Amino acid sequence: MTHPTAVREAARVVAIEAARAYVANIRPIDLTNPGILTGHLMAAETLLMDIVAAHAETEGAA
């Protein structure tokens, strides 16, 4: 489904700002705790997938 340009651009901004906010709020990570480390990695992966999805939709419409 092709969305208007303003909607696509808003989705990109939201995805990128969510990733920036997540990174800005990360405190020192205890690298000896695999559960905490895994949680941070999974959250980062999810945010990156959102960014890719927001940009990939435009390429499919071109």
N, C-alpha and C positions, 0 to 999 in steps of 0.2 A: 504494500500500500504506500503510495506516495503522499507525503504530507506537504503542506505549504512550507516554503523556505523558512519563514519565521518560526514555525513549530520545530522544524529540524534543528535550527540554530539554537533554539531554547533548550532542546534536549541535550545538545552537545555541551552547552554552558552548564546545565545542571549536573551532568555526569562529571565534568572536569572539576567543578567547584566542590562536589561531594568528595572526590579524591583528594583535593587540596585540603579540605577541612579535616579529613581523616588523618592525613600526614601531619598536619599542624598540631593535632591533639595527641599524637603518639609521644609517650614519655619513654625514658630509657627502657628498653626491652630486656627482660631477664632471659638471656640466652641459655641458661641452664634449665629452664622450664619449658619442656617441649609442648605442653598444652597451650601456653600463652603464645609461643612462637608460631605454632600451627594456626591458631586463631587469627593472628595478624596476617599471616600469609594467605589464608583463605579470604579474609576481608579484602586484602589488596587485589587478589585475583578477581573477585566479584566486581570491584570498582573498575578494574581494567576492562573486564568484559562489557560493562555498561558503556564505557567510553568507545570501545570498538563497535558496539551495536549502534550507538548514536551516529557514528561516522559511516558505517557500512551501508546504512539505509540510503544515503545520498548516492553512493557509487552504484547501487542497484537501479536507481531511478534515472541515471544518466544515459 
